[in-house]
Amino acid sequence: MTLDIKICGLKTDAAMAAALTGGASHVGFIFFAKSPRYVEPAEAGRLRQAAAGKAKAVAVTVDATDAFLDEIVAKMHPDMLQLHGSETPARVAELKARYGLPVMKAVSVSEAADLERIKPYAGIADRFMFDAKPPKGSELPGGNGVAFDWRVLAGLDAGLDYMLSGGLNAANVGDALRLANPPGLDISSGVESAPGVKDPALIEQFFRAVRAARDDRAA
Ligand SMILES: O=C(O)c1ccccc1NCC(=O)[C@H](O)[C@H](O)COP(=O)(O)O
C-alpha cells in the first residue's frame, strides 16, 4: 500500500528541499495569520515551484473568505485545499465548485464518536485529515504538536482516504502506523526546532523512521 506523507507549514527553500528529498507526497502552506507558520500567498507560490511534478502543494486555510481564497489560488496555485476550520459540507461543496480543486477536510478527534462527524461530508470532501483537538487556550486549530488516541482509527472503512495528523514525530510514527495503518500521514511541529522553524535534519529523521517502521512491518 502506498503511504502519502504531507510535510506541513513550510516556509523556507531548505525545508522544502528536505521534504522533497525525503519523498513527501504533499507539502503544506499555512494561511492562518496567527500561526508561526504563516506565509504570504505569493511566497508560497514561489516555494511551491520546487514541488512541481514531485509533490502536491496544499493550501491550508481556516474559515477563509472567498476574497482570501481567490488570492491564495491566484498566487500560490495549490493542487489541493485543506479546510481546517468549521467549514460546513455546503461550504466545502461551494469551494470545490468555485476552484475545481480537491478538498481535504480536517476533523478534530479525541474519541471514536468524533469520527461520526465525517458522515455529512461523504461524497463531498475528497479526503479527510484526522487531527487532535487543540489544547485549551491554543489559538491554533492545528499545528499544536499534540496527538490523539490513534487506536480509534483502526475501525474505519478500509477504503476511506485520510491523513493521520497531530503530534507525530520520528519516535512515535511507528506506533501510529502499527495502530491505525493510515493511508496518509501529516506532520508539522514534530519536524521543527522551534514553533514555525522547520529543521531539515528532523525532516530527514522522520522519513527514515517511516521507512524503518514500514520495513519492520513488511518483514
Ligand atoms: O500548523 C499550523 O500552524 C496551523 C494553523 C492553523 C490551521 C492548521 C494548521 N496546521 C494544519 C496541519 O496540517 C498540521 O500539520 C497538523 O495540524 C498537525 O500539526 P502537528 O501536530 O504540529 O504535527
Ligand as a Chemical Component Dictionary entry (heavy atoms), coordinates in Angstrom:
data_LIG
# 
_chem_comp.id                   LIG 
_chem_comp.type                 NON-POLYMER 
_chem_comp.pdbx_formal_charge   0 
_chem_comp.three_letter_code    LIG 
# 
loop_
_chem_comp_atom.comp_id 
_chem_comp_atom.atom_id 
_chem_comp_atom.alt_atom_id 
_chem_comp_atom.type_symbol 
_chem_comp_atom.charge 
_chem_comp_atom.model_Cartn_x 
_chem_comp_atom.model_Cartn_y 
_chem_comp_atom.model_Cartn_z 
_chem_comp_atom.pdbx_ordinal 
LIG O1  O1  O 0 0.189  24.442 11.598 1  
LIG C1  C1  C 0 -0.457 25.452 11.875 2  
LIG O2  O2  O 0 0.064  26.452 12.405 3  
LIG C2  C2  C 0 -1.921 25.501 11.554 4  
LIG C3  C3  C 0 -2.618 26.653 11.850 5  
LIG C4  C4  C 0 -3.966 26.734 11.562 6  
LIG C5  C5  C 0 -4.632 25.667 10.989 7  
LIG C6  C6  C 0 -3.942 24.499 10.687 8  
LIG C7  C7  C 0 -2.596 24.394 10.967 9  
LIG N1  N1  N 0 -1.910 23.229 10.681 10 
LIG C8  C8  C 0 -2.523 22.164 9.961  11 
LIG C9  C9  C 0 -1.715 20.960 9.695  12 
LIG O3  O3  O 0 -1.958 20.312 8.694  13 
LIG C10 C10 C 0 -0.729 20.450 10.716 14 
LIG O4  O4  O 0 0.263  19.752 10.028 15 
LIG C11 C11 C 0 -1.483 19.482 11.653 16 
LIG O5  O5  O 0 -2.358 20.201 12.458 17 
LIG C12 C12 C 0 -0.506 18.697 12.559 18 
LIG O6  O6  O 0 0.313  19.553 13.276 19 
LIG P1  P1  P 0 1.352  18.975 14.343 20 
LIG O7  O7  O 0 0.578  18.389 15.455 21 
LIG O8  O8  O 0 2.122  20.157 14.743 22 
LIG O9  O9  O 0 2.196  17.957 13.634 23 
# 
loop_
_chem_comp_bond.comp_id 
_chem_comp_bond.atom_id_1 
_chem_comp_bond.atom_id_2 
_chem_comp_bond.value_order 
_chem_comp_bond.pdbx_ordinal 
LIG O1  C1  DOUB 1  
LIG C1  O2  SING 2  
LIG C1  C2  SING 3  
LIG C2  C3  SING 4  
LIG C2  C7  DOUB 5  
LIG C3  C4  DOUB 6  
LIG C4  C5  SING 7  
LIG C5  C6  DOUB 8  
LIG C6  C7  SING 9  
LIG C7  N1  SING 10 
LIG N1  C8  SING 11 
LIG C8  C9  SING 12 
LIG C9  O3  DOUB 13 
LIG C9  C10 SING 14 
LIG C10 O4  SING 15 
LIG C10 C11 SING 16 
LIG C11 O5  SING 17 
LIG C11 C12 SING 18 
LIG C12 O6  SING 19 
LIG O6  P1  SING 20 
LIG P1  O7  DOUB 21 
LIG P1  O8  SING 22 
LIG P1  O9  SING 23 
# 
